[in-house]
Amino acid sequence: MISFVSAERHRQCFLFSCLMLLCCFSLTGCTSTKTSNTARTAKEQMLLSDAVDQSLNKVDFTPLYGRRVFLEEKYLECIDKPYVVGSVRHRIMRDGGIVTASADDADVVMELRSGGVGTDSAEAFLGTPEIALPGMLTIPEIRLAERKTQFGYSKLGMVLYDAKSRQILGEGGLAMAQADDNNWFV
């Protein structure tokens, strides 16, 4: 038996197909992040300061209670040097130490050094990369899911020595930490 599909049925199928296509297009999208006008983004600065804070949280500054401490920063070279120095000064004072302006006025000298203070980023996506075909044809990149991660790292070293005799006090050591920011996009 032969059945004929009416013109009305064709029109309904066409409208349904158009509606489904419109729904599919409305579910796709693209976002962009505002680029910072400063030298570094706020996210980078926050990741680094968080990593520095986590590193310094691993250090016990209570043995400096009541002692005059000179903070030697000539071996500290890193992007956020003022923040690192300020954070160490804050922790010394918070735990009862007295920060001095010169080594001559100090009981103890604390030398700071940096093993690394910086950021890394990683990006991965599920989909197809852009493919350039021979001629002028290009298959566009299609990202179904995307992950962007940025890491902040801090490795700080410290050594204490007597300001007068220059004898080392304790073992010194390193404190290391990592902060991260993960973002998923679908």
C-alpha positions in Angstrom: 0.0 0.0 0.0 1.3 3.4 -0.9 0.8 6.2 1.5 1.0 9.9 0.6 2.4 12.4 3.1 0.4 15.5 2.9 1.9 18.9 2.3 0.8 19.9 5.8 2.8 17.1 7.3 5.9 18.3 5.3 5.4 21.8 6.6 5.1 20.5 10.2 8.3 18.5 9.9 10.1 21.5 8.4 9.0 23.8 11.2 10.0 21.2 13.8 13.4 20.8 12.2 13.9 24.6 12.2 12.8 24.8 15.8 15.3 22.1 16.8 18.1 23.8 14.9 17.3 27.1 16.6 17.4 25.4 20.0 20.8 23.8 19.2 22.2 27.2 18.2 20.8 28.9 21.3 22.6 26.4 23.5 26.0 27.1 21.9 28.1 30.1 22.9 31.4 31.7 23.5 32.8 33.8 26.4 35.8 35.9 26.7 37.7 37.2 29.7 38.6 40.8 30.1 42.3 41.3 29.7 44.0 43.3 32.4 45.3 46.7 31.6 47.9 46.3 34.3 51.2 44.5 33.8 49.8 41.4 35.6 46.3 40.1 36.1 44.7 40.1 39.5 44.3 36.3 39.3 48.1 36.0 38.8 48.8 38.3 41.7 46.4 36.5 44.0 47.8 33.1 43.1 51.4 34.2 43.9 50.5 36.0 47.1 48.5 32.9 48.2 51.4 30.6 47.5 53.8 32.9 49.4 51.4 33.0 52.4 51.1 29.2 52.3 54.9 28.9 52.3 55.3 31.2 55.2 52.6 29.5 57.2 54.9 26.5 57.3 57.6 28.5 59.1 57.6 28.9 62.9 58.6 32.5 63.7 58.0 32.1 67.5 61.7 31.5 68.4 62.3 35.2 67.4 60.1 36.4 70.2 61.7 39.3 72.0 64.7 39.3 69.7 65.8 42.2 67.4 65.8 40.8 63.8 67.4 42.4 60.7 65.8 41.1 57.5 68.5 40.7 54.8 66.8 40.7 51.4 69.8 41.0 49.0 69.5 37.3 48.0 65.8 37.5 47.3 65.0 38.0 43.7 61.5 37.4 42.6 58.5 39.1 41.0 56.7 39.9 44.2 59.7 40.8 46.4 57.9 43.6 48.3 55.1 41.3 49.2 57.4 38.5 50.3 59.5 40.9 52.5 56.4 42.6 53.9 54.8 39.2 54.7 58.0 38.0 56.5 58.3 41.3 58.5 54.6 40.9 59.4 55.1 37.4 60.7 58.2 38.3 62.7 56.4 41.1 64.4 53.2 39.1 64.9 55.1 36.4 66.8 56.9 39.0 69.0 60.1 39.7 67.1 61.4 43.3 66.7 62.4 44.2 63.1 65.4 46.5 62.9 66.5 48.8 60.1 70.2 47.7 60.2 72.2 44.6 61.1 74.2 46.7 63.6 71.1 47.1 65.8 70.0 43.4 65.5 70.6 40.3 67.6 69.7 38.1 64.7 70.0 38.4 60.9 67.5 36.5 58.7 68.6 36.1 55.1 65.8 35.4 52.6 66.2 33.7 49.3 63.9 32.6 46.6 63.9 29.2 44.9 61.1 30.4 42.7 58.0 32.6 42.8 56.0 32.4 39.6 53.0 31.1 37.7 52.4 28.4 35.1 49.2 27.7 33.2 47.8 24.7 31.4 45.0 24.3 28.9 43.2 21.2 27.6 40.1 20.6 25.6 37.9 17.8 24.3 37.0 18.3 20.7 38.7 18.7 17.4 41.6 21.1 16.7 41.6 23.4 13.7 42.7 21.5 10.7 44.0 23.2 7.6 43.2 21.3 4.5 45.0 21.7 1.1 43.7 24.7 -0.7 41.8 27.3 1.2 39.7 25.0 3.2 40.0 24.9 7.0 38.0 22.8 9.5 37.3 25.0 12.5 38.3 24.2 16.0 35.3 22.7 17.9 35.7 22.6 21.7 33.0 20.5 23.5 34.7 20.9 26.9 37.7 22.9 28.0 39.8 23.1 31.2 42.0 26.1 32.0 44.3 25.9 35.0 46.7 28.5 36.4 49.2 27.6 39.1 51.1 29.9 41.5 54.3 28.6 43.1 56.5 29.8 45.9 59.7 28.3 47.2 61.4 30.5 49.9 64.5 29.8 51.8 65.6 31.3 55.1 68.7 31.2 57.3 69.3 32.8 60.7 72.6 33.8 62.2 73.9 35.8 65.1 74.4 39.4 64.1 77.7 39.7 66.1 79.4 36.3 65.8 77.9 35.4 62.4 77.3 31.9 63.7 74.3 30.1 62.2 71.3 29.6 64.5 69.3 26.5 63.8 69.2 24.7 60.5 67.4 27.2 58.3 65.4 25.7 55.5 63.0 25.9 52.7 59.2 26.4 52.6 57.3 25.6 49.4 53.7 25.9 48.4 51.4 25.9 45.4 48.1 27.7 44.7 45.9 26.9 41.8 42.8 28.1 39.9 40.8 25.6 37.8 38.1 26.5 35.4 35.9 24.2 33.3 33.9 25.3 30.3 31.4 23.3 28.4 
